[in-house]
Amino acid sequence: MERDALARFVEARGFPPFHGRQIYRWLYAKRTFDPQRWTDLPASLRAAVAAEARAEPGRLEPAAEAADGTRKYRVHLPEGGRAEAVYMEHRGRVTLCVSSQVGCALGCDFCLTARMGLVRHMTSGEILGQVAALMDLHGLDARRFNVVFMGMGEPLHNYDAVMAAVRILVDPEGFGLSRRRLTLSTAGLAPAVERLAQEPVRPRLAVSLNAASDALRARLMPIGRKYPLERLLQACRVFAERTGERFTFEYVLLAGVNDTEDELARLGRILRRLPAKLNLIPFNPVPGRLPYEAPPRARVLAIRDRLLEQGVPVSIRWSRGLDARAACGQLAVLPEGAAAFRATP
C-alpha cells in the first residue's frame, strides 16, 4: 500500500490517519515487517494489522551463483507462485534485477521467460518485496544500488503495480532511491510508453528494439504485429519531447538473424532520428531450449564500431551471470525437461 491507502486503512478501523504514515515508514524505510515491532503504534492497531493484513516480502531461495559473482534467487511470493530475481555487482556497483510478472504474455521468441506464458501479474508489494529481501540479505544501503525492471515479465503490461512500486522506491520516506537509479525495460507497448511520459515520477526508459524492419520484429516479438515500428518510434518521440530525457534502445544480437548488413543499415537510420543511445546485447544462449546463437565477439565489436562511425551513441552490454542462467532473457520457473523449455523449430 502507498501512504494514502495506509491512511485510509487505519482510519477505517477507528485510528487517526497519521498512523498510516508510521506504518509506511516501518514497511519501506525500515523494512520491518512484524507489526509487533512497530513500537510507536498502539497495541490494538498492531493487533488489527496482524489479524487483517499481511506484511511480508516473500522468501528468497538461492538458485545459482555465476563465476562472476552474480547470484540468482528463486522468490517464493506471498500471493503464491515463484519468480526469479538477480543480484549483480560489477566494479563496486550493485544492481538488482527484479521481476514484475510470473511469466510473460508477449511471447518474444528469444526469451526463456516467454516459454512460461503469463501466469499472473505481481502485486506492487511483491515487486517491492524482492528489493527489500535482497537489500537485507546483502546489507545494502538504500542509496547505493540500482534497480532494473528487466526480470520476468513485461513491466508496462503490469503498469499500475509497477508504477506504485516505483513511487515507493523513490519516496524519501520509502526506500529513498534516486529516480535515476531505476530503469524500466519494455518490449514496446507504445500507448504505455506515452502514458509513462506523463508520470510525475518515473524510471529511466529502455526500449527493446531487436530489429529494424517490421517483418523481422514481428517474427521475433509478436508485440510488433500490434504496434509496428513507426507506431513504437512515435511513442518514443512523444516520450522524449514530453520528458526532455534521453532513453535507451536495447538490441539483442542474434547471429545471422538481426545482425545482417541490411538490418544494421536500417537500424542506423532509425537511431540517427531519435535522442536515444543504443545498447548492443549479445544473445545469451540456452542450449537446447532457445534456437539462437550470439555473433562471435569480433562481429559484435565490428557492429559497434560501424554504428559509432555513423554517429550513433552505442555501447555493448556484456552479460553477467550467464553460467548461472541469470542473464538477460534467461529467467524462467519451469520444471527441468519440460517441453516448454525446448527450442522452437
TORKOL-4160 file (C-alpha; in steps of 0.2 Angstrom, whole numbers, padded with zeros to 4 digits, m for minus):
345
<pt num="1" X="0000" Y="0000" Z="0000"/>
<pt num="2" X="0005" Y="0018" Z="m0003"/>
<pt num="3" X="0004" Y="0031" Z="0010"/>
<pt num="4" X="m0014" Y="0037" Z="0006"/>
<pt num="5" X="m0020" Y="0019" Z="0006"/>
<pt num="6" X="m0012" Y="0015" Z="0023"/>
<pt num="7" X="m0020" Y="0031" Z="0030"/>
<pt num="8" X="m0037" Y="0025" Z="0024"/>
<pt num="9" X="m0034" Y="0008" Z="0031"/>
<pt num="10" X="m0031" Y="0014" Z="0048"/>
<pt num="11" X="m0044" Y="0027" Z="0048"/>
<pt num="12" X="m0057" Y="0013" Z="0043"/>
<pt num="13" X="m0053" Y="0004" Z="0059"/>
<pt num="14" X="m0055" Y="0019" Z="0070"/>
<pt num="15" X="m0037" Y="0026" Z="0071"/>
<pt num="16" X="m0030" Y="0043" Z="0067"/>
<pt num="17" X="m0024" Y="0043" Z="0049"/>
<pt num="18" X="m0006" Y="0048" Z="0054"/>
<pt num="19" X="m0003" Y="0031" Z="0060"/>
<pt num="20" X="m0004" Y="0025" Z="0041"/>
<pt num="21" X="0012" Y="0036" Z="0038"/>
<pt num="22" X="0020" Y="0027" Z="0053"/>
<pt num="23" X="0017" Y="0010" Z="0046"/>
<pt num="24" X="0023" Y="0016" Z="0029"/>
<pt num="25" X="0040" Y="0021" Z="0037"/>
<pt num="26" X="0041" Y="0004" Z="0046"/>
<pt num="27" X="0037" Y="m0006" Z="0030"/>
<pt num="28" X="0048" Y="0004" Z="0017"/>
<pt num="29" X="0061" Y="0014" Z="0026"/>
<pt num="30" X="0065" Y="0002" Z="0040"/>
<pt num="31" X="0059" Y="m0014" Z="0031"/>
<pt num="32" X="0052" Y="m0021" Z="0047"/>
<pt num="33" X="0038" Y="m0032" Z="0043"/>
<pt num="34" X="0032" Y="m0039" Z="0060"/>
<pt num="35" X="0018" Y="m0027" Z="0066"/>
<pt num="36" X="0023" Y="m0031" Z="0084"/>
<pt num="37" X="0039" Y="m0022" Z="0082"/>
<pt num="38" X="0031" Y="m0006" Z="0076"/>
<pt num="39" X="0033" Y="0001" Z="0094"/>
<pt num="40" X="0026" Y="0019" Z="0091"/>
<pt num="41" X="0009" Y="0012" Z="0086"/>
<pt num="42" X="m0005" Y="0007" Z="0098"/>
<pt num="43" X="m0005" Y="m0011" Z="0103"/>
<pt num="44" X="m0023" Y="m0013" Z="0097"/>
<pt num="45" X="m0018" Y="m0006" Z="0079"/>
<pt num="46" X="m0004" Y="m0018" Z="0078"/>
<pt num="47" X="m0015" Y="m0032" Z="0083"/>
<pt num="48" X="m0028" Y="m0027" Z="0069"/>
<pt num="49" X="m0014" Y="m0026" Z="0056"/>
<pt num="50" X="m0008" Y="m0044" Z="0061"/>
<pt num="51" X="m0025" Y="m0051" Z="0060"/>
<pt num="52" X="m0032" Y="m0042" Z="0044"/>
<pt num="53" X="m0017" Y="m0039" Z="0033"/>
<pt num="54" X="0000" Y="m0047" Z="0028"/>
<pt num="55" X="0017" Y="m0038" Z="0028"/>
<pt num="56" X="0030" Y="m0049" Z="0021"/>
<pt num="57" X="0042" Y="m0048" Z="0007"/>
<pt num="58" X="0042" Y="m0066" Z="0000"/>
<pt num="59" X="0056" Y="m0079" Z="0003"/>
<pt num="60" X="0072" Y="m0079" Z="m0006"/>
<pt num="61" X="0079" Y="m0096" Z="m0011"/>
<pt num="62" X="0097" Y="m0096" Z="m0018"/>
<pt num="63" X="0096" Y="m0104" Z="m0036"/>
<pt num="64" X="0113" Y="m0102" Z="m0043"/>
<pt num="65" X="0129" Y="m0092" Z="m0042"/>
<pt num="66" X="0139" Y="m0087" Z="m0058"/>
<pt num="67" X="0158" Y="m0087" Z="m0059"/>
<pt num="68" X="0157" Y="m0068" Z="m0060"/>
<pt num="69" X="0148" Y="m0067" Z="m0043"/>
<pt num="70" X="0131" Y="m0064" Z="m0050"/>
<pt num="71" X="0118" Y="m0073" Z="m0039"/>
<pt num="72" X="0101" Y="m0078" Z="m0045"/>
<pt num="73" X="0087" Y="m0081" Z="m0032"/>
<pt num="74" X="0070" Y="m0090" Z="m0033"/>
<pt num="75" X="0057" Y="m0079" Z="m0025"/>
<pt num="76" X="0043" Y="m0088" Z="m0016"/>
<pt num="77" X="0029" Y="m0075" Z="m0017"/>
<pt num="78" X="0017" Y="m0071" Z="m0004"/>
<pt num="79" X="0002" Y="m0072" Z="m0016"/>
<pt num="80" X="0008" Y="m0089" Z="m0022"/>
<pt num="81" X="0019" Y="m0094" Z="m0036"/>
<pt num="82" X="0038" Y="m0091" Z="m0039"/>
<pt num="83" X="0048" Y="m0079" Z="m0049"/>
<pt num="84" X="0067" Y="m0075" Z="m0051"/>
<pt num="85" X="0077" Y="m0060" Z="m0046"/>
<pt num="86" X="0096" Y="m0057" Z="m0048"/>
<pt num="87" X="0109" Y="m0048" Z="m0038"/>
<pt num="88" X="0124" Y="m0041" Z="m0049"/>
<pt num="89" X="0140" Y="m0032" Z="m0043"/>
<pt num="90" X="0152" Y="m0025" Z="m0055"/>
<pt num="91" X="0167" Y="m0013" Z="m0051"/>
<pt num="92" X="0158" Y="m0009" Z="m0035"/>
<pt num="93" X="0141" Y="m0005" Z="m0042"/>
<pt num="94" X="0127" Y="m0016" Z="m0037"/>
<pt num="95" X="0111" Y="m0019" Z="m0047"/>
<pt num="96" X="0096" Y="m0028" Z="m0043"/>
<pt num="97" X="0086" Y="m0036" Z="m0057"/>
<pt num="98" X="0068" Y="m0039" Z="m0052"/>
<pt num="99" X="0053" Y="m0047" Z="m0060"/>
<pt num="100" X="0036" Y="m0039" Z="m0062"/>
<pt num="101" X="0025" Y="m0054" Z="m0068"/>
<pt num="102" X="0026" Y="m0073" Z="m0065"/>
<pt num="103" X="0029" Y="m0077" Z="m0083"/>
<pt num="104" X="0026" Y="m0066" Z="m0098"/>
<pt num="105" X="0012" Y="m0064" Z="m0111"/>
<pt num="106" X="0022" Y="m0056" Z="m0125"/>
<pt num="107" X="0030" Y="m0072" Z="m0132"/>
<pt num="108" X="0047" Y="m0065" Z="m0138"/>
<pt num="109" X="0055" Y="m0079" Z="m0147"/>
<pt num="110" X="0072" Y="m0077" Z="m0140"/>
<pt num="111" X="0067" Y="m0076" Z="m0121"/>
<pt num="112" X="0066" Y="m0090" Z="m0110"/>
<pt num="113" X="0053" Y="m0082" Z="m0099"/>
<pt num="114" X="0041" Y="m0082" Z="m0114"/>
<pt num="115" X="0040" Y="m0101" Z="m0113"/>
<pt num="116" X="0031" Y="m0099" Z="m0097"/>
<pt num="117" X="0017" Y="m0089" Z="m0104"/>
<pt num="118" X="0008" Y="m0077" Z="m0092"/>
<pt num="119" X="0004" Y="m0085" Z="m0075"/>
<pt num="120" X="m0001" Y="m0069" Z="m0067"/>
<pt num="121" X="0004" Y="m0051" Z="m0063"/>
<pt num="122" X="0013" Y="m0047" Z="m0047"/>
<pt num="123" X="0007" Y="m0035" Z="m0034"/>
<pt num="124" X="0017" Y="m0019" Z="m0030"/>
<pt num="125" X="0021" Y="m0027" Z="m0014"/>
<pt num="126" X="0028" Y="m0042" Z="m0022"/>
<pt num="127" X="0039" Y="m0032" Z="m0033"/>
<pt num="128" X="0045" Y="m0021" Z="m0018"/>
<pt num="129" X="0047" Y="m0037" Z="m0008"/>
<pt num="130" X="0061" Y="m0043" Z="m0020"/>
<pt num="131" X="0070" Y="m0026" Z="m0017"/>
<pt num="132" X="0068" Y="m0027" Z="0002"/>
<pt num="133" X="0073" Y="m0045" Z="0003"/>
<pt num="134" X="0089" Y="m0043" Z="m0007"/>
<pt num="135" X="0094" Y="m0027" Z="0002"/>
<pt num="136" X="0093" Y="m0035" Z="0019"/>
<pt num="137" X="0101" Y="m0051" Z="0013"/>
<pt num="138" X="0116" Y="m0042" Z="0005"/>
<pt num="139" X="0116" Y="m0027" Z="0018"/>
<pt num="140" X="0113" Y="m0014" Z="0005"/>
<pt num="141" X="0112" Y="0005" Z="0009"/>
<pt num="142" X="0096" Y="0012" Z="0001"/>
<pt num="143" X="0105" Y="0025" Z="m0009"/>
<pt num="144" X="0119" Y="0015" Z="m0017"/>
<pt num="145" X="0112" Y="0002" Z="m0029"/>
<pt num="146" X="0102" Y="0002" Z="m0045"/>
<pt num="147" X="0085" Y="m0007" Z="m0048"/>
<pt num="148" X="0081" Y="m0013" Z="m0066"/>
<pt num="149" X="0064" Y="m0019" Z="m0070"/>
<pt num="150" X="0072" Y="m0032" Z="m0083"/>
<pt num="151" X="0067" Y="m0049" Z="m0074"/>
<pt num="152" X="0052" Y="m0059" Z="m0078"/>
<pt num="153" X="0038" Y="m0051" Z="m0086"/>
<pt num="154" X="0034" Y="m0035" Z="m0096"/>
<pt num="155" X="0033" Y="m0021" Z="m0084"/>
<pt num="156" X="0021" Y="m0010" Z="m0094"/>
<pt num="157" X="0009" Y="m0024" Z="m0095"/>
<pt num="158" X="0008" Y="m0023" Z="m0076"/>
<pt num="159" X="0008" Y="m0004" Z="m0077"/>
<pt num="160" X="m0001" Y="0001" Z="m0061"/>
<pt num="161" X="0008" Y="m0011" Z="m0049"/>
<pt num="162" X="0025" Y="m0007" Z="m0056"/>
<pt num="163" X="0022" Y="0012" Z="m0055"/>
<pt num="164" X="0016" Y="0011" Z="m0037"/>
<pt num="165" X="0032" Y="0001" Z="m0033"/>
<pt num="166" X="0042" Y="0015" Z="m0042"/>
<pt num="167" X="0034" Y="0029" Z="m0032"/>
<pt num="168" X="0038" Y="0020" Z="m0015"/>
<pt num="169" X="0056" Y="0016" Z="m0021"/>
<pt num="170" X="0060" Y="0034" Z="m0024"/>
<pt num="171" X="0050" Y="0042" Z="m0010"/>
<pt num="172" X="0062" Y="0049" Z="0003"/>
<pt num="173" X="0051" Y="0041" Z="0017"/>
<pt num="174" X="0050" Y="0025" Z="0007"/>
<pt num="175" X="0066" Y="0016" Z="0001"/>
<pt num="176" X="0074" Y="0033" Z="m0004"/>
<pt num="177" X="0082" Y="0029" Z="m0020"/>
<pt num="178" X="0086" Y="0042" Z="m0033"/>
<pt num="179" X="0075" Y="0041" Z="m0048"/>
<pt num="180" X="0090" Y="0039" Z="m0059"/>
<pt num="181" X="0094" Y="0023" Z="m0051"/>
<pt num="182" X="0078" Y="0015" Z="m0058"/>
<pt num="183" X="0077" Y="0008" Z="m0076"/>
<pt num="184" X="0062" Y="0000" Z="m0084"/>
<pt num="185" X="0064" Y="m0011" Z="m0100"/>
<pt num="186" X="0049" Y="m0013" Z="m0111"/>
<pt num="187" X="0046" Y="m0024" Z="m0127"/>
<pt num="188" X="0037" Y="m0009" Z="m0134"/>
<pt num="189" X="0019" Y="m0006" Z="m0128"/>
<pt num="190" X="0018" Y="0010" Z="m0137"/>
<pt num="191" X="0002" Y="0018" Z="m0128"/>
<pt num="192" X="0010" Y="0013" Z="m0111"/>
<pt num="193" X="0026" Y="0022" Z="m0116"/>
<pt num="194" X="0016" Y="0038" Z="m0120"/>
<pt num="195" X="0007" Y="0036" Z="m0103"/>
<pt num="196" X="0024" Y="0034" Z="m0094"/>
<pt num="197" X="0029" Y="0051" Z="m0101"/>
<pt num="198" X="0015" Y="0059" Z="m0091"/>
<pt num="199" X="0020" Y="0052" Z="m0075"/>
<pt num="200" X="0027" Y="0065" Z="m0062"/>
<pt num="201" X="0038" Y="0051" Z="m0055"/>
<pt num="202" X="0045" Y="0038" Z="m0067"/>
<pt num="203" X="0060" Y="0027" Z="m0070"/>
<pt num="204" X="0073" Y="0029" Z="m0084"/>
<pt num="205" X="0066" Y="0020" Z="m0100"/>
<pt num="206" X="0074" Y="0007" Z="m0111"/>
<pt num="207" X="0065" Y="0000" Z="m0126"/>
<pt num="208" X="0069" Y="m0017" Z="m0133"/>
<pt num="209" X="0070" Y="m0015" Z="m0151"/>
<pt num="210" X="0079" Y="m0030" Z="m0158"/>
<pt num="211" X="0075" Y="m0027" Z="m0176"/>
<pt num="212" X="0074" Y="m0013" Z="m0188"/>
<pt num="213" X="0061" Y="m0020" Z="m0200"/>
<pt num="214" X="0043" Y="m0024" Z="m0196"/>
<pt num="215" X="0043" Y="m0041" Z="m0204"/>
<pt num="216" X="0058" Y="m0047" Z="m0193"/>
<pt num="217" X="0052" Y="m0038" Z="m0177"/>
<pt num="218" X="0035" Y="m0046" Z="m0179"/>
<pt num="219" X="0043" Y="m0063" Z="m0181"/>
<pt num="220" X="0055" Y="m0061" Z="m0166"/>
<pt num="221" X="0042" Y="m0051" Z="m0155"/>
<pt num="222" X="0024" Y="m0053" Z="m0158"/>
<pt num="223" X="0020" Y="m0037" Z="m0150"/>
<pt num="224" X="0027" Y="m0029" Z="m0166"/>
<pt num="225" X="0011" Y="m0035" Z="m0175"/>
<pt num="226" X="0000" Y="m0024" Z="m0164"/>
<pt num="227" X="0012" Y="m0009" Z="m0163"/>
<pt num="228" X="0023" Y="m0008" Z="m0179"/>
<pt num="229" X="0040" Y="0001" Z="m0178"/>
<pt num="230" X="0033" Y="0018" Z="m0184"/>
<pt num="231" X="0020" Y="0017" Z="m0170"/>
<pt num="232" X="0033" Y="0012" Z="m0157"/>
<pt num="233" X="0045" Y="0026" Z="m0163"/>
<pt num="234" X="0031" Y="0039" Z="m0162"/>
<pt num="235" X="0028" Y="0034" Z="m0144"/>
<pt num="236" X="0047" Y="0036" Z="m0141"/>
<pt num="237" X="0047" Y="0053" Z="m0149"/>
<pt num="238" X="0032" Y="0058" Z="m0138"/>
<pt num="239" X="0042" Y="0052" Z="m0123"/>
<pt num="240" X="0057" Y="0062" Z="m0127"/>
<pt num="241" X="0048" Y="0078" Z="m0131"/>
<pt num="242" X="0037" Y="0077" Z="m0115"/>
<pt num="243" X="0051" Y="0072" Z="m0103"/>
<pt num="244" X="0066" Y="0080" Z="m0111"/>
<pt num="245" X="0075" Y="0064" Z="m0107"/>
<pt num="246" X="0086" Y="0053" Z="m0117"/>
<pt num="247" X="0081" Y="0035" Z="m0117"/>
<pt num="248" X="0090" Y="0018" Z="m0122"/>
<pt num="249" X="0086" Y="0006" Z="m0136"/>
<pt num="250" X="0091" Y="m0012" Z="m0132"/>
<pt num="251" X="0096" Y="m0023" Z="m0147"/>
<pt num="252" X="0099" Y="m0042" Z="m0143"/>
<pt num="253" X="0111" Y="m0048" Z="m0157"/>
<pt num="254" X="0105" Y="m0064" Z="m0164"/>
<pt num="255" X="0118" Y="m0072" Z="m0176"/>
<pt num="256" X="0113" Y="m0072" Z="m0194"/>
<pt num="257" X="0096" Y="m0065" Z="m0189"/>
<pt num="258" X="0096" Y="m0047" Z="m0185"/>
<pt num="259" X="0115" Y="m0043" Z="m0187"/>
<pt num="260" X="0114" Y="m0043" Z="m0206"/>
<pt num="261" X="0121" Y="m0028" Z="m0216"/>
<pt num="262" X="0103" Y="m0023" Z="m0222"/>
<pt num="263" X="0096" Y="m0023" Z="m0205"/>
<pt num="264" X="0111" Y="m0014" Z="m0197"/>
<pt num="265" X="0109" Y="0000" Z="m0211"/>
<pt num="266" X="0091" Y="0002" Z="m0206"/>
<pt num="267" X="0095" Y="0002" Z="m0188"/>
<pt num="268" X="0107" Y="0016" Z="m0190"/>
<pt num="269" X="0094" Y="0027" Z="m0200"/>
<pt num="270" X="0082" Y="0024" Z="m0186"/>
<pt num="271" X="0094" Y="0029" Z="m0172"/>
<pt num="272" X="0100" Y="0045" Z="m0180"/>
<pt num="273" X="0082" Y="0052" Z="m0179"/>
<pt num="274" X="0080" Y="0050" Z="m0161"/>
<pt num="275" X="0088" Y="0056" Z="m0145"/>
<pt num="276" X="0092" Y="0039" Z="m0139"/>
<pt num="277" X="0108" Y="0028" Z="m0136"/>
<pt num="278" X="0109" Y="0010" Z="m0141"/>
<pt num="279" X="0114" Y="m0005" Z="m0130"/>
<pt num="280" X="0120" Y="m0020" Z="m0140"/>
<pt num="281" X="0117" Y="m0036" Z="m0130"/>
<pt num="282" X="0125" Y="m0052" Z="m0137"/>
<pt num="283" X="0111" Y="m0065" Z="m0136"/>
<pt num="284" X="0113" Y="m0076" Z="m0120"/>
<pt num="285" X="0111" Y="m0094" Z="m0126"/>
<pt num="286" X="0101" Y="m0108" Z="m0118"/>
<pt num="287" X="0107" Y="m0123" Z="m0127"/>
<pt num="288" X="0093" Y="m0135" Z="m0132"/>
<pt num="289" X="0080" Y="m0123" Z="m0126"/>
<pt num="290" X="0081" Y="m0107" Z="m0137"/>
<pt num="291" X="0085" Y="m0108" Z="m0156"/>
<pt num="292" X="0098" Y="m0094" Z="m0157"/>
<pt num="293" X="0116" Y="m0090" Z="m0155"/>
<pt num="294" X="0126" Y="m0074" Z="m0152"/>
<pt num="295" X="0138" Y="m0067" Z="m0165"/>
<pt num="296" X="0156" Y="m0070" Z="m0162"/>
<pt num="297" X="0164" Y="m0057" Z="m0151"/>
<pt num="298" X="0174" Y="m0049" Z="m0166"/>
<pt num="299" X="0157" Y="m0047" Z="m0175"/>
<pt num="300" X="0149" Y="m0039" Z="m0160"/>
<pt num="301" X="0164" Y="m0026" Z="m0159"/>
<pt num="302" X="0163" Y="m0023" Z="m0178"/>
<pt num="303" X="0144" Y="m0019" Z="m0177"/>
<pt num="304" X="0148" Y="m0007" Z="m0163"/>
<pt num="305" X="0162" Y="0002" Z="m0172"/>
<pt num="306" X="0151" Y="0003" Z="m0188"/>
<pt num="307" X="0137" Y="0011" Z="m0179"/>
<pt num="308" X="0149" Y="0023" Z="m0170"/>
<pt num="309" X="0156" Y="0028" Z="m0187"/>
<pt num="310" X="0138" Y="0033" Z="m0192"/>
<pt num="311" X="0137" Y="0044" Z="m0177"/>
<pt num="312" X="0126" Y="0033" Z="m0166"/>
<pt num="313" X="0130" Y="0033" Z="m0147"/>
<pt num="314" X="0132" Y="0014" Z="m0144"/>
<pt num="315" X="0139" Y="0003" Z="m0131"/>
<pt num="316" X="0140" Y="m0016" Z="m0128"/>
<pt num="317" X="0131" Y="m0024" Z="m0113"/>
<pt num="318" X="0141" Y="m0039" Z="m0110"/>
<pt num="319" X="0130" Y="m0051" Z="m0099"/>
<pt num="320" X="0134" Y="m0056" Z="m0082"/>
<pt num="321" X="0128" Y="m0072" Z="m0074"/>
<pt num="322" X="0127" Y="m0081" Z="m0090"/>
<pt num="323" X="0133" Y="m0098" Z="m0082"/>
<pt num="324" X="0120" Y="m0097" Z="m0069"/>
<pt num="325" X="0106" Y="m0094" Z="m0081"/>
<pt num="326" X="0104" Y="m0077" Z="m0073"/>
<pt num="327" X="0107" Y="m0066" Z="m0089"/>
<pt num="328" X="0095" Y="m0056" Z="m0099"/>
<pt num="329" X="0082" Y="m0067" Z="m0107"/>
<pt num="330" X="0086" Y="m0082" Z="m0096"/>
<pt num="331" X="0075" Y="m0081" Z="m0081"/>
<pt num="332" X="0061" Y="m0094" Z="m0080"/>
<pt num="333" X="0052" Y="m0105" Z="m0067"/>
<pt num="334" X="0049" Y="m0121" Z="m0076"/>
<pt num="335" X="0052" Y="m0139" Z="m0072"/>
<pt num="336" X="0068" Y="m0146" Z="m0080"/>
<pt num="337" X="0065" Y="m0156" Z="m0095"/>
<pt num="338" X="0048" Y="m0148" Z="m0098"/>
<pt num="339" X="0043" Y="m0147" Z="m0116"/>
<pt num="340" X="0041" Y="m0128" Z="m0114"/>
<pt num="341" X="0060" Y="m0127" Z="m0111"/>
<pt num="342" X="0064" Y="m0135" Z="m0128"/>
<pt num="343" X="0069" Y="m0124" Z="m0143"/>
<pt num="344" X="0056" Y="m0120" Z="m0155"/>
<pt num="345" X="0059" Y="m0127" Z="m0173"/>
